[in-house]
Amino acid sequence: MAADIHTLTGAYAVNALPDDERRMFEAHLDACDACRQEVAELQATAARLGAASAMTPPAGLREAVLGQLGDVRQEAPTRTSTLPDRSRISPSRRWMTSMLAPAAAIVAIAVLGLAAIVANLNERMDQIETASTQMTDVMAAADAQVIDVETGGPETVRVVLSEARNEAVFLVDGMAAAPEGHNFVLWLIDDEGGAEPAGTLVVDERGRANRVLAGELATTAAIGVTVEPADQPVRQPTTDPVMVAELTTT
Amino acid sequence: MRRRLTAHRTLTEKMPMEPDRRRRLTALTGGRTVTDEELMAAVARGDQAAFADLFDRFGGPVFGVVKRVVRDPSQSEEVAQEVLVEVWRTAARFDPDRGSAQTWILTMAHRRAIDRVRSEQASRDRTERIGVRDQVRAFDDVAESVELRFEHQQVREALSALTGLQREAVELAYYGGHTYREVAELLDTPLGTVKTRMRDGLIRLRDAMGVAR
């Protein structure tokens, strides 16, 4: 399998891989520039086969689709990461493997003292040139707490939390992108285990992602990340979390 | 190449884009035709009129792709509707640096169609082997409502330049919606060969049609 995995570009481009092999190949794509380029070209080729078989749609389809738009909330554009360039760990396949495994890495984190945080925050603020206003607001909040999360893996996770603003910023580095057709979804988990979706986490090509979390942070016991199919509305987690950061107050 | 007329009634009665719409589109860009990618950007900003234009370009191709794989007309309509609403919902995810709007939309349509037939397949016992001839509808079989145009002609020529095995492998997978394992079985050919033929067949098509990405 490993030896000839590159030859799967064709089968992948025409969606001829069974689900398990598709996921495996997507993990490979993440690490193989040549395959990614070839897949892009072969998908474009396959799309030409599709375009050439255009058919007149049924009479009611146009109206049915256009009539539905008002009821469908559009996804917000994804932000590009603006994390400062720390010594970076490149996305590893180990993470990809562990992400596909159902077992979750449970990580407990403690809230740090405020003084160290302000110093740290100032330094970080200097490094961040183009952070979005919202994110800056959270980081600059007088009560901002910076929480570094021990993941035990190659990824670095940091949460900046402002209880006064009821907002937090979730930052990751060294993380592999979600498998194609899937998103990382963030969840605010309360004491009783109830989970509220808090948006998607889009990992850029350098393995970084950030997301502003807004919600009832006072009652949030943990922040979780799951892998969810991109083509379905997200209401409840459908997979075990790949990461859970517990917020414990000390 | 990019401009698309999708509201044809029959092979011969092509309906040109209404003059109104064309005027409006050109007004937006100062005389230049709006590209698919520009439409996508407007759609991502919530522009419903832009989505209507996008539908007029891609409604036919999306329905065609889905119908090819799903076959059943009412299910095809359902899947096509899901795909188009999905395009609206996730338009912000489209990145023109990574490929054309056509590729993005039709890849989504094809995958959705495949998902539909595979989930059906899973719930139904489809162990009986049906002859390849019944399974594949060769590229030209669906002529009733296929739009006749340059693109169609070009694809037909490119397909006819493939070897028999390349062509069958690509068509069974793309138009037939089969996994490469099923294709191998249908063609009574080793798995490795099928994978390779699928890939080199597509590469040959890519080169013949001058596909960038």
Interface residues (C-beta under 8 A of the other chain):
Chain A: D4 T7 L8 T9 G10 A11 A13 V14 N15 A16 L17 P18 D19 A40 E41 L42 Q43 A44 T45 A46 A47 R48 L49 G50 A51 A52 S53 A54 M55 T56 P57 P58 G60 L61 R62 A64 V65 L66 Q68 L69 G70 V72 R73 Q74 E75 A76 P77 T78 G181 A230 D231
Chain B: R4 T6 A7 H8 R9 A44 G46 Q48 F51 A52 F55 G59 G60 P61 V62 F63 G64 V65 K67 R68 P73 E77 A80 Q81 L84 V85 E86 W88 R89 T90 A91 A92 R93 R98 G99 S100 Q102 T103 I105 L106 T107 M108 A109 H110 R111 R112 I114 R118 F139 V142 S145 V146 E147 E151 H152 Q154 V155 R156 L159 V170 A173 Y174 Y175 G177 H178 T179 Y180 R181 V183 G192 K195 T196 M198 R199 D200 G201 L202 I203 L205 R206 M209 V211 A212 R213
